[in-house]
Amino acid sequence: MNSMERMTRRLKGEPVDRVPNFDIMMNFAAHYIKKPLRAYYLDYRVLVDANMAMLENFDLDIVQAISDPYRETHDLGGEIIFEPDHNPLCVNPLLAEYADLEKIKFVAPADGPRMRDRLQALRAFRDKVGGEVPIMGWVEGAFAQGVDVRGINELMVDVSLEPAWVTELLEKLVEVEIAFAREQIKAGADIIGLGDAAASMINRAMYQKFALPYEQRIFAAVRELGALSRLHICGRTTHLLDLMAQSGADIIDVDWMVPFDRAAEVFRDRVALCGNFDPIVVMLQGTPDDVRRATRDCIDVGGPRMFSAGGCEIPDGTPHENLYAQNEVLAS
């Protein structure tokens, strides 16, 4: 059974030879092949080589064109600094003032250098593993993208003081994300992941107004082209689980601070659950036995459609034996 078959059967709740491993690996992957992070972010060939190494050495069931949240931000005109071996930094948010909203112009993915780089990665994955291993592209949720172009503190104030302005911003951003998702599918993506991390910091009413409708629109566009969707919201999202299930995602990641049994109860047959052991305490700092125990606990409560993964990205420096321990349990 190859990884594509394994994923397809798992989504239907059918028997598989082992639980699919959908860990998110970025910085770990770059350093595993001894490449600096700047190269991983800016050169699709490095990203592809790093993902292929994860596939071959750690039995992942997915390759991922995911790196950082600033691809769209960069191509929209944001000032991003890429130091040699650190995460990128947005030094000056694009929208310092409300009047700056006119700076947000639609950018076709093929015309944006960083979005185009992701498309090149997906074409390379398609050539290497297309049809055998799920290929995942990535977009930012409109709300998360709003944070990237405005700044998190500023946008969190805006949703209370200037909600109409925020809605106008999100309406512009969602069109960029939909276009980017569509082009990624055409380039070879089987799955579009959507990161909406900042949505964990707002209440239910705000999520329903400023995040959920845009997730739904992006996933509807993904579904129209026959691809799958994966929603990833870092942080404490227990208060949003039932709403997240309405997003249209086929797979939803939940972070480690969300009770996994609660997520399984809420999602039931509506959506596949992915997660959710603590990537720091368990995977980075724990022992192989800790990893085995946490992985087994997730399987025991996750149900027949559950996918295994850390609650968020597998940290750089994670002991290899801990990654092997996760896969031992998945295959048992």
ABEGO torsion letter per residue (X at the ends): XBAAAAAAAAAAGBBBABBBBABBBBAAAAAAAGBBAAAAAABAAAAAAAAAAAAAAAGBABBBBBABAAAAAAAAGBBBBBBAABBBBBABBABABAAAAAABBBBBAAABAAAAAAAAAAAAAAAAABGABBBBBBBBBAAAAAAAAAEAAAAAAAAAABAAAAAAAAAAAAAAAAAAAAAAAAAGBABBBBBBAAAAABBAAAAAAAAAAAAAAAAAAAAAAGBBBBBBBBEBAAAAAAAAAAAGBABBBBBAABBAAAAAAAAEAABBBBOABBAAAAAAABBAAAAAAAAAAAAAAAEAABBBBBABBBBBGBBAAAAAAAAAAAAX
